[in-house]
């Protein structure tokens, strides 16, 4: 890691809107070191020995919860998982009382996913452990934004000046919001396309974002394409045609992929609705880094834990 005066020690990771470019750079550089640990036979270092972490998930997750758990364990921390369905939350315990209960056990960090926007910010106000937002409604998913940047940089060698197309259900996507803040801060050119009903109005007012009516215009000459999951579970109705129509007009297939640069990188945060927003040929094709994103998620989350709980290495 190069010389830096930036420290994330004690910082709550609530969203990339409150991360500077320098702070993002520190996470990406630290994640490179962490990725080496994941490739070792014995994936265990003592960096967080004596630290305790709770993952508190009110919404389902495979990638995020598991990778935060593995990240903590690889770094030597004690990690305990609480899911809403198997805790006293089902007996009606409030979010505040649940947070107080976890705090009382001497926990150093809480990784939290909740359906309410602002839930992580609320947690950071009421308890002392470091809070890492693992997704709050449609608001933010900062570690996913960071792992996307990390994956892009691993392939392209840099971020500044790259054209990224973000496609689909932006309205319900906390990933898209974290991407947009992170990518803009790192000097990327952000293009958006999707059904008008699924594009929030704030986008056209954001500086440096180009909103397209046609998906083909966003994809043209792109260096990176991020396809978003259609979040039917968050839709109240009337926003969406049929899945077949969506695939026809907005789905990323090989024909549309050919409009981008030859070495375009395809990302998707998962889980995928294959055949809807992305064809299986694209999802598993040569340009796809979707599985690699999952592995990079562990490295980036190891970096976050190291930096917020120890300050990391300051050379
Ligand atoms: N990308 C993502 O948040 O996936 P999970 O819902 O499986 O955690």
Boltz pocket constraint, residues with backbone or C-beta under 6 A from the ligand:
constraints:
  - pocket:
      binder: B
      contacts: [[A, 60], [A, 61], [A, 62], [A, 63], [A, 64], [A, 65], [A, 134], [A, 135], [A, 144], [A, 269], [A, 270], [A, 271]]
      max_distance: 6.0
